[in-house]
Amino acid sequence: MPSISSSSKFTKQSLNKIKIPKGETLVIIHHPDIIGFKLKISCTVCGGKVRKTWILEQKYKNQSLKIRIGEFPYLSIKEAIKKAIELKTLMANGIDPRAVKRQQKIEENENRIKERERKANDITFKELCYRYIEEYAKIYTINWEEYTDRVHTYAQSLYGKKISQIRMSDIQQIFNDISKEGKYATANLILLTLRTIFNKAIKWGLIENNPTLGIEQHKMQARERRLSYDEMGRLLPVLYGKATPLIRDFALLALYTGARKSNVLEMEWDNIDFERKIWHIPKTKNGKAQNIPLTDEAMEILQARKFTSESKWVLPSASASGHLERPNNSWHRVCKKAGIKNLRIHDLRRTLASCMSDAGASQRTISTALNHMNPNSTMHYTIACMELVRHYMSEATKIIRRCAENYNIYNTI
């Protein structure tokens, strides 16, 4: 086997000129400066296809190691020398390069597996939303339908995209488009909703990073909108004269009970105690059950509906759930006919609280009525407490109805 020590630096041109001597199948070219660094030129048979392989031979802990570095010219001279020096440095520091190589192969295999899993899990955003709703939101959240509506309304542009391809710029664009319409609170809500969905995708191992991170929410003041007395006087005639009975009763029950929209929509007859005049909500937004004392005005609505009801729902409809689901459009029409602007259904809850305050209720009583979580509150629903809350809810309802006196609607209430 011919072995040649090069007297000059390796160059691509000089190495390409080297031929295997006639009758031989192998020749070794030694680097002039780096001991053990060689180029092995070989062929399987005389005159056959030639392969040129970088190798490093060196003793390590009384062992003679022969390490294959790569193929020439695919691995350049400069890259091969760099790799040879790295290997010699490892051995000089007592590190076995074979162990390093084995670890690298293990990591490469793990990365390949992860990549295959990532591609298999690389679902579209629409598919992620469906999984989030079915496997998490429906089970653990009360207002999951609001999540669905919010995403469907504002984030449809993401539906067809693979979740691995969604970038912060995509989320920022949605946030900016909503903000340009002056809907700053809505922009914040959709951002938080998307952040929650992508966090769940990370937990499920579908993606590694959340594309919503880095986007700042708008700084918002707490909303204080409530019906003024004049607006109450205009709203009630429209509810009784121009709204459908379903929307009318929904709005009045929301106003008279101060309950959240989702709880009113999902009200069931089994949870109404007509004898004690109590509505039991098994689970509210804060995760706790709530008993709401029902005023005479609320009871009148419930008794009238119960008389003709054939459903388990207090507010039945032809929706998939069987109960009223999306009253927002009807509510906007009612407000428009009443000449009332910027009034959300949730503002009815705030209106009852305000009227209770006007009637002289303490903040603790109001918080108890609305089921606000207050770690400093020791007020529980004893019978006396229930009746105290009922008293002020009744006084608040009288204030609301008194506002309609000038509209002569008591004959229909």
MARDREN-718570 format. One record per residue: residue in three letters; x, y, z of N, C-alpha, C in turn. Coordinates in steps of 0.05 Angstrom, whole numbers, plus 5000, padded with zeros to 4 digits. Layout:
N
 res neast nnorth  nup caeast canorth caup ceast cnorth  cup
 ALA     X      Y    Z      X       Y    Z     X      Y    Z
...
END
This chain:
413
 res neast nnorth  nup caeast canorth caup ceast cnorth  cup
 MET  5017   4976 5000   5000    5000 5000  5018   5025 5000
 PRO  5018   5040 4978   5034    5065 4978  5025   5085 4998
 SER  5044   5097 5013   5038    5117 5032  5055   5141 5026
 ILE  5042   5164 5021   5057    5187 5012  5054   5210 5032
 SER  5077   5221 5041   5077    5245 5058  5079   5269 5041
 SER  5059   5286 5043   5059    5311 5026  5078   5331 5038
 SER  5095   5342 5020   5114    5362 5029  5103   5390 5028
 SER  5080   5393 5017   5067    5420 5015  5039   5418 5025
 LYS  5027   5442 5030   5000    5443 5040  4981   5430 5021
 PHE  4959   5418 5033   4939    5406 5016  4924   5428 5000
 THR  4921   5424 4974   4904    5441 4958  4885   5423 4943
 LYS  4862   5433 4935   4843    5418 4920  4855   5408 4893
 GLN  4871   5426 4881   4883    5419 4855  4904   5397 4858
 SER  4921   5399 4879   4941    5378 4883  4930   5351 4890
 LEU  4908   5351 4906   4896    5326 4914  4881   5313 4891
 ASN  4870   5329 4874   4856    5318 4850  4875   5305 4830
 LYS  4900   5314 4831   4920    5303 4812  4931   5276 4820
 ILE  4928   5269 4846   4939    5244 4856  4924   5220 4844
 LYS  4938   5201 4834   4926    5177 4822  4936   5152 4838
 ILE  4919   5132 4837   4928    5107 4850  4947   5093 4831
 PRO  4970   5085 4841   4990    5071 4823  4978   5046 4810
 LYS  4988   5041 4787   4978    5017 4772  4983   4992 4789
 GLY  4962   4975 4789   4964    4951 4804  4957   4953 4834
 GLU  4951   4978 4843   4944    4982 4871  4915   4990 4873
 THR  4904   4988 4897   4876    4996 4902  4874   5017 4925
 LEU  4897   5025 4935   4897    5043 4958  4922   5060 4959
 VAL  4919   5085 4966   4942    5103 4971  4934   5122 4993
 ILE  4953   5127 5011   4948    5145 5034  4965   5170 5031
 ILE  4952   5194 5034   4967    5219 5032  4967   5231 5060
 HIS  4991   5236 5072   4993    5247 5099  4995   5277 5098
 HIS  4981   5291 5116   4983    5320 5118  5011   5327 5128
 PRO  5024   5348 5118   5051    5355 5126  5053   5366 5154
 ASP  5031   5377 5165   5033    5390 5192  5017   5376 5213
 ILE  4994   5365 5206   4976    5353 5226  4981   5323 5228
 ILE  4994   5314 5249   5001    5286 5252  4976   5269 5254
 GLY  4975   5248 5237   4953    5229 5237  4931   5237 5219
 PHE  4931   5261 5208   4910    5270 5190  4917   5262 5161
 LYS  4900   5246 5148   4907    5234 5122  4883   5235 5103
 LEU  4889   5232 5078   4869    5228 5057  4873   5200 5046
 LYS  4853   5184 5049   4854    5156 5039  4841   5155 5012
 ILE  4856   5147 4991   4846    5145 4964  4845   5116 4957
 SER  4821   5106 4951   4817    5077 4947  4798   5071 4925
 CYS  4800   5046 4916   4780    5035 4897  4777   5005 4903
 THR  4754   4994 4897   4749    4966 4903  4766   4947 4886
 VAL  4769   4955 4861   4786    4939 4842  4803   4958 4826
 CYS  4824   4947 4815   4841    4964 4799  4826   4977 4776
 GLY  4829   5003 4774   4815    5018 4753  4786   5023 4759
 GLY  4777   5015 4783   4748    5020 4790  4744   5048 4800
 LYS  4719   5053 4810   4711    5079 4820  4728   5087 4844
 VAL  4738   5111 4844   4756    5120 4866  4741   5136 4887
 ARG  4747   5130 4912   4736    5145 4935  4758   5158 4950
 LYS  4754   5182 4959   4774    5197 4974  4762   5204 5002
 THR  4774   5193 5023   4762    5195 5049  4782   5208 5069
 TRP  4773   5229 5083   4789    5241 5105  4788   5223 5129
 ILE  4812   5217 5140   4813    5201 5165  4833   5214 5184
 LEU  4829   5207 5209   4848    5215 5230  4856   5191 5246
 GLU  4882   5185 5247   4893    5163 5263  4909   5175 5287
 GLN  4902   5166 5311   4916    5176 5334  4912   5157 5358
 LYS  4932   5156 5375   4930    5139 5399  4914   5154 5420
 TYR  4896   5139 5433   4880    5150 5455  4878   5129 5477
 LYS  4890   5135 5500   4890    5117 5522  4900   5089 5514
 ASN  4923   5088 5501   4936    5063 5492  4921   5048 5471
 GLN  4902   5062 5458   4887    5050 5436  4894   5066 5411
 SER  4896   5052 5388   4900    5065 5363  4873   5069 5349
 LEU  4864   5094 5348   4838    5100 5337  4841   5109 5308
 LYS  4823   5099 5291   4821    5109 5263  4793   5120 5260
 ILE  4791   5146 5256   4765    5160 5255  4760   5171 5227
 ARG  4738   5163 5216   4730    5173 5190  4717   5200 5193
 ILE  4728   5220 5178   4718    5248 5181  4697   5255 5160
 GLY  4702   5247 5135   4684    5253 5113  4696   5248 5086
 GLU  4680   5253 5065   4689    5248 5038  4700   5274 5024
 PHE  4721   5271 5010   4732    5293 4993  4722   5288 4965
 PRO  4712   5309 4951   4713    5338 4957  4688   5349 4971
 TYR  4669   5331 4978   4644    5341 4990  4649   5354 5017
 LEU  4669   5344 5031   4679    5358 5055  4705   5371 5047
 SER  4705   5397 5047   4729    5412 5037  4753   5408 5055
 ILE  4776   5416 5044   4801    5413 5060  4800   5429 5086
 LYS  4789   5453 5084   4787    5471 5107  4769   5459 5128
 GLU  4746   5448 5120   4727    5436 5139  4739   5411 5151
 ALA  4753   5395 5135   4765    5370 5145  4787   5376 5166
 ILE  4803   5396 5160   4824    5404 5179  4812   5413 5205
 LYS  4791   5429 5203   4777    5439 5227  4766   5416 5244
 LYS  4754   5397 5230   4743    5374 5245  4765   5357 5258
 ALA  4788   5354 5243   4810    5338 5254  4821   5351 5279
 ILE  4824   5378 5279   4834    5392 5302  4815   5390 5326
 GLU  4789   5391 5320   4769    5387 5341  4771   5360 5354
 LEU  4775   5339 5338   4778    5312 5348  4803   5309 5365
 LYS  4825   5320 5356   4850    5319 5370  4848   5334 5397
 THR  4833   5356 5397   4829    5372 5421  4813   5356 5442
 LEU  4792   5342 5432   4776    5325 5450  4793   5304 5464
 MET  4810   5290 5448   4826    5269 5459  4847   5280 5478
 ALA  4858   5304 5472   4877    5317 5489  4865   5323 5516
 ASN  4839   5328 5517   4825    5334 5541  4812   5310 5555
 GLY  4820   5286 5545   4810    5262 5557  4782   5253 5549
 ILE  4772   5264 5527   4745    5257 5518  4747   5239 5494
 ASP  4733   5216 5496   4733    5197 5474  4715   5207 5452
 PRO  4725   5212 5428   4709    5223 5406  4688   5203 5397
 ARG  4693   5177 5402   4673    5157 5394  4648   5160 5411
 ALA  4651   5166 5437   4628    5170 5454  4612   5195 5446
 VAL  4628   5216 5438   4615    5240 5428  4599   5235 5403
 LYS  4610   5219 5385   4596    5212 5360  4571   5196 5366
 ARG  4573   5177 5385   4549    5161 5392  4527   5179 5403
 GLN  4535   5198 5420   4515    5216 5432  4502   5234 5410
 GLN  4519   5243 5391   4508    5259 5369  4488   5243 5353
 LYS  4494   5217 5348   4475    5201 5333  4449   5197 5348
 ILE  4451   5193 5374   4427    5191 5391  4410   5216 5389
 GLU  4423   5239 5391   4409    5265 5389  4397   5269 5362
 GLU  4412   5261 5341   4401    5264 5314  4376   5246 5310
 ASN  4377   5222 5321   4354    5204 5319  4330   5215 5334
 GLU  4336   5226 5358   4314    5239 5373  4302   5262 5359
 ASN  4319   5278 5346   4309    5301 5331  4293   5293 5307
 ARG  4301   5271 5294   4286    5261 5271  4258   5251 5280
 ILE  4258   5238 5303   4232    5228 5314  4214   5251 5321
 LYS  4226   5272 5334   4210    5296 5341  4200   5309 5316
 GLU  4216   5310 5295   4207    5323 5271  4184   5308 5258
 ARG  4186   5281 5258   4165    5265 5247  4139   5269 5263
 GLU  4142   5270 5290   4119    5275 5307  4107   5303 5302
 ARG  4125   5322 5299   4116    5350 5294  4100   5351 5268
 LYS  4110   5338 5247   4096    5338 5222  4069   5324 5224
 ALA  4069   5302 5239   4044    5287 5243  4024   5303 5259
 ASN  4034   5320 5278   4016    5337 5294  4011   5364 5283
 ASP  4023   5370 5260   4021    5397 5249  3993   5401 5236
 ILE  3974   5405 5254   3946    5408 5245  3941   5437 5238
 THR  3918   5442 5226   3910    5470 5220  3899   5483 5245
 PHE  3898   5510 5244   3887    5524 5267  3858   5517 5272
 LYS  3843   5512 5251   3815    5505 5253  3813   5478 5268
 GLU  3831   5459 5261   3831    5433 5275  3839   5436 5304
 LEU  3857   5455 5310   3865    5460 5337  3842   5471 5353
 CYS  3827   5490 5341   3804    5502 5355  3784   5481 5362
 TYR  3779   5463 5343   3759    5442 5348  3768   5424 5371
 ARG  3793   5417 5371   3803    5400 5393  3802   5415 5420
 TYR  3809   5441 5419   3809    5457 5444  3780   5458 5455
 ILE  3761   5463 5438   3733    5464 5447  3723   5438 5458
 GLU  3728   5416 5443   3718    5390 5450  3732   5378 5474
 GLU  3758   5381 5476   3774    5367 5496  3779   5384 5521
 TYR  3774   5410 5519   3780    5427 5542  3757   5446 5549
 ALA  3751   5464 5530   3732    5486 5537  3705   5476 5546
 LYS  3693   5456 5531   3667    5446 5539  3667   5433 5566
 ILE  3690   5423 5574   3692    5408 5599  3698   5426 5623
 TYR  3715   5446 5618   3726    5461 5641  3717   5491 5641
 THR  3703   5501 5621   3695    5529 5621  3665   5531 5618
 ILE  3654   5551 5630   3626    5556 5628  3618   5570 5602
 ASN  3635   5589 5594   3629    5606 5571  3644   5597 5546
 TRP  3645   5571 5541   3660    5561 5517  3648   5571 5491
 GLU  3622   5575 5490   3610    5585 5466  3620   5613 5458
 GLU  3626   5629 5478   3637    5655 5473  3664   5653 5460
 TYR  3680   5633 5469   3706    5628 5456  3702   5622 5426
 THR  3683   5604 5421   3678    5596 5393  3670   5619 5376
 ASP  3651   5635 5386   3641    5658 5371  3663   5678 5366
 ARG  3679   5683 5386   3700    5703 5384  3721   5696 5363
 VAL  3730   5671 5364   3750    5662 5345  3738   5661 5317
 HIS  3713   5651 5314   3701    5649 5288  3697   5677 5275
 THR  3691   5697 5292   3686    5724 5282  3711   5738 5274
 TYR  3732   5735 5289   3756    5752 5285  3781   5737 5275
 ALA  3782   5711 5278   3807    5697 5271  3803   5676 5249
 GLN  3783   5679 5232   3779    5660 5210  3802   5659 5191
 SER  3817   5681 5189   3840    5682 5171  3861   5661 5178
 LEU  3861   5651 5202   3880    5631 5211  3871   5603 5206
 TYR  3846   5599 5200   3834    5572 5199  3850   5552 5182
 GLY  3858   5561 5158   3871    5543 5139  3900   5540 5143
 LYS  3912   5555 5162   3941    5554 5166  3949   5532 5185
 LYS  3972   5519 5179   3984    5500 5198  3993   5516 5222
 ILE  3988   5505 5246   3995    5520 5270  4024   5525 5272
 SER  4041   5509 5261   4070    5513 5262  4078   5537 5244
 GLN  4061   5545 5226   4067    5567 5208  4055   5594 5216
 ILE  4040   5594 5238   4028    5619 5248  4049   5634 5263
 ARG  4053   5659 5256   4073    5676 5268  4060   5699 5284
 MET  4077   5712 5300   4067    5734 5316  4055   5756 5298
 SER  4066   5760 5274   4056    5780 5256  4028   5774 5247
 ASP  4020   5749 5245   3993    5741 5238  3973   5750 5261
 ILE  3981   5745 5285   3965    5752 5308  3964   5782 5311
 GLN  3986   5795 5307   3987    5824 5309  3969   5838 5289
 GLN  3967   5826 5265   3950    5837 5244  3921   5836 5252
 ILE  3913   5813 5264   3885    5810 5273  3880   5830 5296
 PHE  3898   5833 5314   3896    5851 5337  3893   5880 5327
 ASN  3910   5887 5307   3910    5914 5296  3884   5920 5281
 ASP  3874   5901 5266   3849    5905 5250  3826   5911 5269
 ILE  3824   5896 5291   3802    5900 5310  3805   5927 5323
 SER  3830   5934 5330   3836    5959 5344  3829   5983 5326
 LYS  3833   5981 5300   3827    6003 5282  3798   6010 5282
 GLU  3781   5991 5289   3752    5996 5291  3744   6008 5318
 GLY  3764   6013 5335   3758    6024 5361  3750   6004 5382
 LYS  3751   5978 5375   3743    5956 5393  3767   5946 5409
 TYR  3776   5963 5427   3800    5957 5442  3796   5934 5461
 ALA  3773   5933 5474   3767    5911 5493  3765   5885 5478
 THR  3752   5886 5454   3749    5862 5438  3777   5852 5429
 ALA  3794   5871 5421   3821    5863 5413  3836   5849 5435
 ASN  3833   5859 5460   3846    5846 5483  3834   5818 5487
 LEU  3808   5816 5484   3795    5790 5489  3804   5769 5469
 ILE  3805   5777 5443   3813    5757 5423  3842   5749 5427
 LEU  3859   5769 5436   3887    5763 5441  3890   5743 5464
 LEU  3875   5747 5485   3875    5728 5508  3864   5701 5501
 THR  3843   5701 5484   3832    5675 5475  3852   5659 5459
 LEU  3865   5673 5439   3885    5659 5423  3908   5650 5440
 ARG  3916   5666 5459   3939    5659 5476  3932   5633 5492
 THR  3908   5632 5501   3899    5608 5516  3899   5583 5499
 ILE  3890   5586 5474   3888    5563 5456  3916   5553 5449
 PHE  3934   5572 5443   3962    5564 5435  3977   5553 5459
 ASN  3971   5563 5483   3984    5551 5507  3976   5522 5510
 LYS  3951   5516 5504   3941    5489 5506  3955   5472 5485
 ALA  3960   5483 5461   3974    5469 5439  4002   5462 5448
 ILE  4015   5480 5463   4042    5475 5473  4041   5452 5493
 LYS  4021   5453 5511   4019    5432 5531  4014   5404 5518
 TRP  4000   5404 5496   3994    5379 5481  4018   5371 5464
 GLY  4039   5387 5463   4063    5379 5448  4060   5384 5418
 LEU  4042   5401 5410   4037    5407 5382  4056   5428 5371
 ILE  4063   5448 5387   4081    5469 5380  4099   5475 5403
 GLU  4120   5491 5399   4139    5497 5420  4136   5525 5430
 ASN  4127   5544 5413   4126    5572 5420  4098   5583 5416
 ASN  4090   5602 5432   4064    5615 5430  4067   5640 5413
 PRO  4054   5642 5390   4057    5665 5372  4044   5690 5382
 THR  4029   5689 5404   4016    5713 5415  4035   5728 5434
 LEU  4056   5714 5443   4074    5727 5463  4089   5751 5450
 GLY  4091   5772 5465   4104    5796 5455  4084   5817 5445
 ILE  4059   5810 5442   4038    5830 5434  4026   5841 5459
 GLU  4027   5868 5462   4017    5881 5486  3987   5887 5483
 GLN  3973   5883 5505   3944    5889 5506  3941   5920 5508
 HIS  3917   5929 5501   3910    5957 5506  3905   5960 5536
 LYS  3914   5982 5547   3908    5989 5575  3879   5999 5576
 MET  3862   5985 5592   3834    5992 5592  3825   6001 5620
 GLN  3806   6019 5620   3793    6026 5645  3769   6007 5649
 ALA  3763   6001 5674   3740    5984 5679  3714   5996 5668
 ARG  3698   5980 5654   3673    5989 5642  3653   5995 5665
 GLU  3640   6018 5663   3621    6026 5683  3593   6031 5672
 ARG  3589   6022 5647   3563    6027 5634  3540   6013 5648
 ARG  3519   6028 5652   3494    6018 5663  3471   6034 5651
 LEU  3448   6024 5653   3424    6039 5643  3419   6063 5661
 SER  3415   6086 5649   3406    6109 5664  3376   6105 5669
 TYR  3365   6121 5687   3336    6119 5692  3320   6125 5667
 ASP  3328   6144 5652   3314    6151 5627  3315   6128 5608
 GLU  3339   6115 5606   3341    6092 5587  3324   6068 5597
 MET  3322   6064 5623   3304    6043 5633  3276   6048 5624
 GLY  3268   6074 5626   3240    6081 5617  3235   6076 5588
 ARG  3256   6078 5571   3253    6073 5543  3256   6043 5536
 LEU  3272   6029 5552   3278    6001 5545  3253   5983 5550
 LEU  3240   5986 5573   3219    5968 5580  3195   5969 5560
 PRO  3186   5993 5551   3165    5993 5531  3172   5978 5505
 VAL  3197   5980 5497   3206    5965 5473  3206   5935 5478
 LEU  3215   5927 5501   3215    5898 5508  3187   5887 5507
 TYR  3168   5902 5518   3141    5892 5520  3125   5897 5494
 GLY  3133   5916 5478   3117    5922 5455  3128   5913 5428
 LYS  3155   5910 5426   3167    5904 5400  3185   5880 5400
 ALA  3194   5871 5423   3212    5847 5423  3195   5821 5424
 THR  3207   5799 5415   3194    5774 5417  3192   5766 5447
 PRO  3172   5749 5454   3170    5741 5482  3196   5728 5493
 LEU  3210   5713 5475   3234    5699 5484  3256   5719 5491
 ILE  3260   5739 5474   3281    5759 5479  3273   5777 5503
 ARG  3247   5784 5504   3237    5800 5526  3242   5787 5553
 ASP  3235   5761 5555   3238    5747 5580  3267   5743 5587
 PHE  3283   5737 5566   3312    5735 5571  3324   5760 5583
 ALA  3318   5783 5571   3329    5809 5580  3319   5815 5608
 LEU  3293   5811 5613   3283    5818 5640  3294   5799 5661
 LEU  3296   5774 5655   3308    5755 5675  3337   5763 5681
 ALA  3352   5771 5660   3380    5779 5664  3381   5804 5681
 LEU  3361   5822 5677   3361    5848 5692  3351   5843 5721
 TYR  3331   5827 5725   3320    5823 5751  3336   5804 5769
 THR  3352   5787 5757   3369    5768 5774  3398   5777 5776
 GLY  3407   5794 5757   3435    5802 5757  3454   5779 5750
 ALA  3443   5757 5739   3460    5734 5732  3475   5739 5706
 ARG  3496   5724 5702   3511    5726 5677  3495   5715 5654
 LYS  3501   5726 5630   3486    5718 5606  3485   5688 5602
 SER  3508   5675 5604   3509    5646 5599  3492   5631 5618
 ASN  3490   5640 5643   3474    5626 5663  3444   5629 5657
 VAL  3436   5653 5649   3408    5658 5642  3400   5641 5618
 LEU  3417   5641 5597   3411    5625 5573  3408   5596 5580
 GLU  3423   5585 5599   3422    5557 5605  3405   5550 5629
 MET  3387   5568 5637   3369    5564 5660  3351   5540 5655
 GLU  3350   5522 5674   3333    5498 5672  3311   5498 5693
 TRP  3288   5486 5687   3266    5485 5706  3274   5469 5731
 ASP  3290   5449 5728   3298    5433 5751  3313   5449 5772
 ASN  3324   5471 5764   3340    5488 5782  3324   5511 5794
 ILE  3298   5511 5788   3281    5532 5799  3264   5521 5822
 ASP  3267   5532 5846   3251    5524 5869  3228   5544 5871
 PHE  3204   5536 5861   3182    5555 5860  3171   5560 5888
 GLU  3174   5541 5906   3164    5544 5933  3181   5564 5949
 ARG  3207   5561 5947   3225    5578 5963  3233   5603 5946
 LYS  3226   5604 5921   3233    5626 5903  3263   5629 5901
 ILE  3276   5608 5894   3305    5608 5891  3313   5594 5865
 TRP  3332   5607 5852   3344    5595 5828  3372   5585 5836
 HIS  3377   5559 5833   3403    5546 5839  3419   5543 5813
 ILE  3442   5555 5812   3461    5552 5790  3483   5534 5799
 PRO  3485   5509 5787   3505    5490 5796  3533   5499 5794
 LYS  3539   5514 5773   3566    5523 5768  3566   5550 5754
 THR  3579   5570 5766   3581    5596 5753  3609   5600 5742
 LYS  3613   5624 5731   3639    5630 5718  3662   5627 5737
 ASN  3658   5633 5762   3681    5631 5781  3684   5603 5792
 GLY  3668   5584 5781   3671    5556 5788  3655   5547 5812
 LYS  3640   5566 5824   3624    5559 5848  3594   5559 5841
 ALA  3579   5544 5857   3550    5544 5855  3539   5570 5866
 GLN  3515   5577 5858   3502    5601 5868  3472   5597 5871
 ASN  3461   5608 5893   3433    5609 5896  3424   5638 5894
 ILE  3406   5643 5875   3396    5670 5871  3367   5672 5881
 PRO  3362   5690 5900   3334    5695 5908  3319   5708 5886
 LEU  3295   5699 5881   3279    5709 5858  3258   5728 5869
 THR  3257   5752 5857   3237    5772 5865  3210   5764 5853
 ASP  3189   5777 5862   3162    5772 5852  3161   5776 5822
 GLU  3175   5797 5812   3174    5803 5784  3187   5781 5767
 ALA  3209   5770 5777   3222    5748 5763  3205   5723 5764
 MET  3191   5718 5787   3174    5695 5790  3150   5697 5770
 GLU  3139   5721 5766   3117    5724 5747  3125   5714 5719
 ILE  3149   5721 5711   3159    5713 5684  3162   5683 5683
 LEU  3174   5671 5704   3179    5642 5704  3153   5627 5705
 GLN  3134   5635 5721   3108    5621 5724  3093   5622 5697
 ALA  3094   5645 5683   3081    5647 5657  3093   5628 5637
 ARG  3120   5627 5637   3133    5609 5618  3129   5580 5625
 LYS  3129   5574 5651   3126    5546 5659  3099   5535 5651
 PHE  3079   5552 5651   3051    5544 5644  3049   5532 5616
 THR  3065   5543 5598   3064    5533 5570  3089   5517 5561
 SER  3107   5512 5580   3133    5500 5572  3130   5470 5568
 GLU  3144   5460 5547   3146    5432 5542  3176   5423 5540
 SER  3193   5441 5550   3222    5436 5548  3234   5437 5576
 LYS  3258   5426 5579   3272    5427 5605  3284   5455 5609
 TRP  3287   5470 5586   3299    5496 5587  3278   5518 5592
 VAL  3285   5538 5607   3267    5561 5612  3265   5577 5586
 LEU  3286   5579 5571   3287    5595 5546  3293   5577 5523
 PRO  3274   5560 5515   3279    5540 5494  3281   5553 5466
 SER  3296   5540 5448   3297    5548 5420  3303   5524 5403
 ALA  3305   5528 5377   3310    5507 5358  3340   5503 5354
 SER  3357   5514 5371   3386    5511 5368  3395   5483 5374
 ALA  3420   5477 5369   3431    5450 5374  3430   5443 5403
 SER  3433   5463 5421   3433    5458 5449  3404   5455 5460
 GLY  3385   5466 5445   3357    5465 5454  3349   5490 5469
 HIS  3368   5508 5475   3361    5533 5489  3371   5557 5473
 LEU  3361   5580 5479   3370    5605 5466  3401   5607 5470
 GLU  3415   5613 5448   3444    5613 5449  3456   5641 5443
 ARG  3446   5654 5422   3459    5679 5413  3439   5701 5410
 PRO  3433   5714 5432   3413    5736 5432  3424   5763 5424
 ASN  3450   5765 5417   3462    5791 5414  3449   5808 5392
 ASN  3444   5796 5368   3432    5811 5346  3405   5822 5354
 SER  3388   5805 5366   3362    5814 5375  3364   5836 5396
 TRP  3384   5833 5413   3388    5853 5434  3396   5880 5422
 HIS  3413   5880 5402   3421    5904 5388  3397   5918 5375
 ARG  3379   5902 5364   3355    5914 5352  3337   5926 5373
 VAL  3334   5913 5396   3318    5925 5417  3330   5952 5426
 CYS  3356   5952 5430   3369    5977 5439  3366   5999 5418
 LYS  3368   5992 5393   3365    6012 5371  3337   6024 5372
 LYS  3317   6007 5375   3289    6017 5376  3284   6034 5400
 ALA  3299   6029 5422   3296    6044 5446  3314   6069 5447
 GLY  3330   6072 5426   3348    6095 5424  3371   6094 5445
 ILE  3380   6070 5451   3401    6065 5471  3426   6056 5457
 LYS  3448   6070 5462   3473    6063 5449  3493   6050 5468
 ASN  3510   6033 5457   3533    6021 5472  3524   6007 5498
 LEU  3503   5991 5495   3494    5976 5519  3496   5947 5513
 ARG  3512   5933 5529   3515    5904 5526  3497   5890 5545
 ILE  3492   5864 5539   3475    5848 5557  3487   5847 5585
 HIS  3513   5846 5587   3526    5844 5613  3522   5870 5629
 ASP  3516   5892 5616   3511    5917 5630  3485   5916 5646
 LEU  3467   5897 5640   3442    5894 5655  3450   5885 5684
 ARG  3470   5868 5686   3480    5859 5711  3490   5882 5728
 ARG  3505   5900 5715   3515    5923 5729  3493   5943 5736
 THR  3472   5943 5720   3449    5961 5725  3435   5952 5751
 LEU  3430   5926 5754   3417    5916 5778  3434   5924 5803
 ALA  3460   5920 5801   3478    5927 5823  3476   5956 5830
 SER  3475   5973 5810   3473    6002 5814  3446   6009 5828
 CYS  3424   5996 5819   3398    6002 5830  3397   5992 5859
 MET  3410   5969 5865   3411    5959 5892  3426   5979 5910
 SER  3447   5991 5899   3462    6011 5914  3444   6036 5919
 ASP  3429   6043 5898   3411    6066 5901  3390   6061 5923
 ALA  3383   6035 5926   3362    6028 5945  3374   6025 5974
 GLY  3400   6028 5976   3413    6028 6002  3428   6003 6010
 ALA  3432   5985 5991   3446    5960 5997  3476   5965 6000
 SER  3488   5950 6019   3517    5952 6023  3532   5939 6000
 GLN  3557   5945 5998   3574    5933 5977  3576   5903 5981
 ARG  3577   5895 6006   3578    5866 6012  3553   5852 6003
 THR  3530   5864 6007   3505    5852 5999  3504   5850 5968
 ILE  3513   5871 5955   3513    5871 5925  3532   5850 5915
 SER  3556   5848 5927   3575    5827 5918  3564   5799 5922
 THR  3550   5795 5944   3538    5769 5949  3516   5763 5928
 ALA  3500   5783 5921   3479    5779 5901  3491   5772 5874
 LEU  3513   5784 5867   3526    5779 5841  3546   5756 5841
 ASN  3549   5744 5865   3568    5721 5867  3596   5729 5860
 HIS  3604   5753 5868   3632    5762 5864  3649   5748 5885
 MET  3673   5738 5876   3691    5725 5894  3706   5746 5910
 ASN  3703   5746 5936   3716    5765 5954  3728   5750 5977
 PRO  3755   5747 5977   3767    5732 5999  3764   5744 6026
 ASN  3757   5770 6028   3754    5784 6053  3726   5782 6064
 SER  3707   5772 6047   3679    5772 6055  3673   5747 6072
 THR  3659   5751 6093   3650    5728 6110  3620   5724 6108
 MET  3607   5737 6089   3578    5736 6086  3571   5711 6070
 HIS  3556   5693 6082   3548    5669 6069  3517   5669 6066
 TYR  3508   5650 6049   3479    5649 6044  3464   5635 6066
 THR  3462   5648 6089   3444    5639 6110  3416   5649 6101
 ILE  3395   5639 6115   3368    5647 6108  3365   5677 6111
 ALA  3377   5688 6133   3375    5717 6137  3389   5732 6115
 CYS  3412   5723 6106   3427    5735 6085  3411   5734 6059
 MET  3400   5710 6053   3384    5707 6029  3361   5727 6027
 GLU  3348   5730 6050   3325    5748 6050  3334   5778 6048
 LEU  3357   5783 6059   3368    5811 6057  3374   5817 6028
 VAL  3387   5798 6014   3393    5801 5986  3367   5804 5970
 ARG  3348   5787 5976   3322    5788 5961  3308   5815 5965
 HIS  3310   5825 5989   3297    5851 5995  3309   5873 5977
 TYR  3335   5875 5976   3347    5896 5960  3345   5891 5930
 MET  3344   5866 5922   3339    5860 5893  3310   5869 5886
 SER  3292   5864 5905   3264    5872 5900  3262   5903 5899
 GLU  3276   5917 5917   3276    5946 5917  3288   5957 5891
 ALA  3309   5944 5881   3322    5952 5856  3303   5948 5833
 THR  3288   5926 5833   3269    5920 5812  3247   5941 5812
 LYS  3238   5950 5835   3217    5970 5837  3227   5997 5825
 ILE  3253   6003 5829   3264    6027 5817  3264   6025 5787
 ILE  3271   6001 5777   3272    5997 5748  3244   6000 5736
 ARG  3224   5988 5749   3196    5989 5738  3184   6017 5741
 ARG  3193   6031 5762   3182    6058 5767  3190   6077 5744
 CYS  3213   6071 5732   3222    6087 5710  3204   6086 5686
 ALA  3187   6065 5684   3169    6061 5661  3141   6072 5666
 GLU  3137   6084 5689   3110    6094 5696  3099   6113 5675
 ASN  3116   6131 5665   3107    6150 5646  3100   6138 5619
 TYR  3108   6112 5615   3103    6099 5589  3078   6082 5590
 ASN  3064   6081 5613   3039    6067 5616  3040   6038 5607
 ILE  3060   6023 5617   3062    5995 5609  3055   5975 5631
 TYR  3047   5985 5654   3041    5967 5676  3018   5949 5670
 ASN  3000   5958 5652   2977    5941 5645  2986   5916 5631
 THR  3010   5916 5619   3019    5893 5604  3040   5877 5619
 ILE  3050   5888 5640   3071    5875 5656  3058   5854 5674
END
